Amino acid sequence: MNQQTIDMGIVYPHETYHIWPHKDIKDKLYNLLGYYKIPGGLKFPTELIPRRFTNPDCPEIEHAIKLNYKGEDIWWAFITFVGAEKY
């Protein structure tokens, strides 16, 4: 039987973050990683909402990071969509 080793030093803080009730602390943690709050959260075009796929622990996309792409600073947020129109 193949067993994976689970590093609880990583898993516990990660899962605790998902249930942490204080949004101001979450924002500060995101800031430490270079992410910043999107005022009002990310808004999706109506036609893409049925195809949006999110983590149930974090259903809203509220933070983005500024990265340089081809010499231009661009704000990025991780978004996942499914290929089908409905799923």
C-alpha positions in Angstrom: 0.0 0.0 0.0 1.3 3.4 -0.9 0.9 6.0 1.9 1.5 9.7 1.6 3.0 11.6 4.4 0.8 14.5 5.5 2.6 17.5 6.9 0.2 18.8 9.5 2.5 21.8 10.0 1.2 22.9 6.6 -2.3 21.3 6.5 -3.5 22.7 9.9 -2.7 26.4 9.2 -4.1 26.1 5.7 -7.4 24.6 6.9 -7.6 27.0 9.9 -7.3 29.9 7.4 -10.4 28.8 5.6 -12.5 28.9 8.7 -10.9 32.0 10.3 -13.8 34.4 11.1 -11.8 37.7 11.0 -11.6 39.0 7.5 -9.1 41.7 8.5 -6.6 39.0 9.5 -7.1 37.2 6.2 -6.5 40.5 4.3 -3.2 41.0 6.3 -2.1 37.4 5.5 -2.8 37.9 1.8 -0.9 41.2 1.9 2.1 39.3 3.3 2.1 37.2 0.1 1.7 40.3 -2.2 -2.0 40.1 -2.7 -4.4 43.0 -2.2 -8.1 43.3 -1.6 -10.3 43.9 -4.6 -12.8 46.6 -3.5 -16.2 44.9 -3.8 -14.7 41.6 -5.0 -14.2 40.4 -8.5 -17.4 40.8 -10.7 -18.0 38.2 -13.4 -19.8 38.8 -16.7 -23.3 37.3 -16.5 -22.6 34.7 -19.2 -19.6 33.3 -17.4 -21.2 32.8 -14.0 -22.6 29.3 -14.8 -19.1 28.2 -15.9 -17.3 29.6 -12.8 -15.7 26.9 -10.7 -14.6 27.9 -7.1 -13.4 26.3 -4.0 -16.3 25.9 -1.5 -14.0 27.2 1.3 -13.5 30.4 -0.6 -16.3 31.0 -3.1 -15.6 34.6 -3.7 -12.5 36.1 -5.4 -11.6 39.0 -3.3 -7.8 39.4 -3.7 -5.4 40.0 -6.6 -1.6 40.3 -7.1 0.2 42.7 -9.4 2.7 40.9 -11.7 4.9 42.1 -14.5 4.0 40.6 -17.9 6.0 41.5 -20.9 7.1 44.7 -19.3 3.7 45.8 -18.1 2.3 45.6 -14.6 -1.0 43.7 -14.6 -3.4 42.8 -11.8 -4.0 39.0 -11.7 -6.5 36.8 -9.8 -6.8 33.0 -10.0 -10.1 32.1 -11.8 -11.2 28.7 -12.9 -13.9 28.1 -15.5 -15.2 24.8 -16.8 -15.3 24.1 -20.6 -19.0 23.2 -20.7 -21.7 25.9 -20.6 -23.3 24.0 -17.7 -21.9 21.5 -15.2 
